[in-house]
């Protein structure tokens, strides 16, 4: 993977891209090798760092073979350094022709004109929710390069012992709560459920309740509503009843993964990046689409690639961006190596992933994409907004505020960020 662990969309900080303009052209140009018909384009990425550099090289090699008029120069940076370097390059006009972004900072980049509009892209080749995440007002400004999402993990052995039917895609919050209550044995240290009380779970729960986190134009919060209250009560109400409290360790690093791996957690809301860590689990487990309330809604984490608005080689850059995100070579390389999931719509190409073993119901990964709750993206204040919501919900879970008081405070504080 490109990171030590998948970082939920937005946690790395939406950088201070507000006000950025292209100070000049990007660095791509004609190859100096003497072949005047060959164009060199540049590509900056974080996604291959940490073990997938050779996998990226294989995709680049295949692209260059199929497009002999184009040479691709690749720069790979660690995830922790990438966005600072990108910000510097954008401000200085030296950004690569093609570069990695995340959904969390897409809106800020697009609004500031640093992304080239992509013309004539066949977006039908991508999962619709993924392609839509990188489009504004009907125009595609970036392409999804990979994705991950959150599903409901469950310990099948605990369900069997309690005589409870396994979760299905038809489950609602009420079904989950009823099962969690029956599966919880706090005295034995066995818990029915675990869902972090955090911004990332809350915005998704608001969508599941049928509400909105922000108003239509993003100028103010909309979560202080009956739906938002229901979502907050759903999360906060689990603490100390069907899941551990903060005092019992909830929220500390690896607490939830350890609890599940020890066979002491019946249901667990977490991402598909945890599959590998359960390869040697000593019990039967599987996954399902997360339950909703008024409607299902799954959290989607996505990387994308964009073409610089200042590129001198727009055609070659876009061709590479499309190949990098939708080619059969890319699909094969990703699936063979386990390098995150390709964003394509043609599920027949993903059969190899579906047949990789536990969890048996890998189809739930793709079924979850049918109704997605995209993370709200506000630009420069992103991290502060996330921290505010998590902090206020934590106060409610600890009993220091009522849920309504927490939402009132979060509304006031986030609205101040939004201006």
Residue, then its C-alpha position, 0 to 999 in steps of 0.5 A: x500500500x502507499x501508506x502504512x495504513x489507509x488514511x480516511x479521506x481528509x485526515x491529512x489536512x486539506x492544504x492551503x491551496x486557497x489562492x494558489x495560481x499557476x505561476x508558469x507552465x509545468x515541466x513537461x516538454x519535448x524529449x531531449x533525446x533527439x527524437x523531436x516527435x517524442x514528448x516527455x511528460x512528468x508524473x508525481x505520485x505518492x501512491x506507489x511509495x513504500x513497496x509498489x514502485x515496481x508495480x507502477x513501473x510496469x504500468x508506465x512501461x506498458x503505456x509507453x509501449x502502447x504510446x511510443x510517442x510519449x515518455x513518462x518521467x516518474x517522481x515518487x514521494x512519501x505520503x507524509x511529504x507529498x502534499x507539501x511538495x505539491x503545494x510548493x510546485x503548484x505555487x511555483x508553476x513547476x507542478x508535474x503534467x500529471x499528479x496524484x490527489x485525494x478526494x479530500x483536497x479535490x474541491x480546493x484544487x478544482x476551485x483554484x484552477x490548477x486542474x485541467x478539464x478532461x475532455x472526451x473521457x469515457x467515464x463509464x469505465x469507472x465505478x460511477x460514484x468514483x468518477x462523480x467524485x472528481x467531476x464539477x458541474x458536469x466536467x471531469x477534472x480528475x480520474x479515480x486511480x484507486x479506492x477503498x471503503x468501509x464495511x461491516x466485519x463480523x465474527x461468524x463464530x460468535x453469531x453461531x454461538x448466539x444463534x443469530x443470523x448473519x448480517x445482510x445488506x438489508x440490515x438496518x440500524x435496528x437490526x444491528x443494535x438488536x444483534x449487538x445487544x444479544x452478543x454483548x457480554x461485558x463481564x466476559x469482555x466480549x462486545x457486540x459492536x465497535x464503531x469509532x465515535x468520530x467525524x468520519x463515522x458521523x458524516x456517514x451516519x448522517x447520510x444513513x439517517x437521510x440527512x446532510x452534513x452541509x447545506x447545498x452550497x457548503x456555506x453552513x452546516x446542516x447536521x444539527x437536524x433531526x437526522x443529524x441528532x439521530x446519527x449522533x445518538x446512534x454513535x454515542x449510544x453504543x459507548x458503554x452499552x454494546x461497545x467499550x468506552x474510552x476509559x476501557x480503551x476505545x479510540x486508542x491505537x489498534x484497540x479495535x483491531x486487537x479486540x476483533x482479532x482476539x475474538x472478543x468483538x462481534x461486529x466492527x465498522x472498519x475498512x477493507x484494508x484490514x483484510x490482510x491483518x486477519x489472514x491468520x484469524x482463529x475464527x470464522x469471519x466475513x463482511x456485509x454492507x454497513x447497515x443504514x437507517x433511512x438509507x444505506x450509505x457507505x464511506x468511500x476513500x479514494x485517490x485520483x490523478x489530475x492533469x495540470x492546467x499548465x501542462x504543455x502536453x495536455x493530450x499525452x498527459x490525459x492519455x497517460x492519466x486514462x491508462x493509469x486509471x482504467x487500463x487492463x494492465x493497471x487492473x492486472x497489476x493491482x489485483x496481482x499485487x494486492x495494491x489497493x483496488x482499481x476503480x473500474x466498473x467492469x466487475x468481470x475484470x475483478x473476479x480475481x479479487x473476489x476469489x482471493x479467499x477470506x472474507x468470502x463475501x468480497x462482493x460486499x465491497x462493490x455492493x457498498x459502492x452503490x450508495x456512497x456518502x462522500x466526505x464533506x470537503x471544505x478546503x483549508x479548514x478541513x482538518x479543524x472541522x473534523x477535529x471539532x466534530x470528533x471532539x464534540x461527539x467525544x464530549x457527549x459520549x463521556x457524558x460531559x454534554x448532552x448530544x444536542x449540546x454537542x451538536x449545537x456547539x459543533x454547529x457554531x464552531x464549524x459555521x465560524x470556519x465556513x465564514 
